[in-house]
Amino acid sequence: MKDSHLYDDIICLPHHVSAVRPQMPLADRAAQFSPFAALTGHSEAIAETARLTEEWAEPGEDEKRVLDERLQSIRDRLADRPEATFTYFRPDEKKRGGAYRSVTGSVVKIDEYERRILLEDGSVLEMDYLCAIEGALF
């Protein structure tokens, strides 16, 4: 059994406060005892690597012709703000590949110079990445 009176000589002494050095704030003191993470960001890097992307499959000549015809139909009726469903490819910002997405909306403008389609909800679609256009108009 351990002797419970080992520290009787110092147990009641007042706490030492330095006259030269300022006291450390509690937040900094607590930080001394926080766990050390040697591999900060490692789990995020693994998750990013594991995230799957798809490869861009550029439409063939026949598909491009159909897309052009459908875009022309939308252009002809732009004043009516025709509604269509657009399937497009969105390149990934962090790695090779991307994802295919679909969005349905009313077309407000087709910008030939910037090659973009603007929808009523504020969505902007890149014409170069269009895969399909569907809707009651066609």
Summary of the structure (lengths in Angstrom):
residues: 138
radius of gyration: 32.3
end to end distance: 91.1
largest distance: 96.6
contacts: 262
relative contact order: 0.15
helix: 27%
strand: 26%
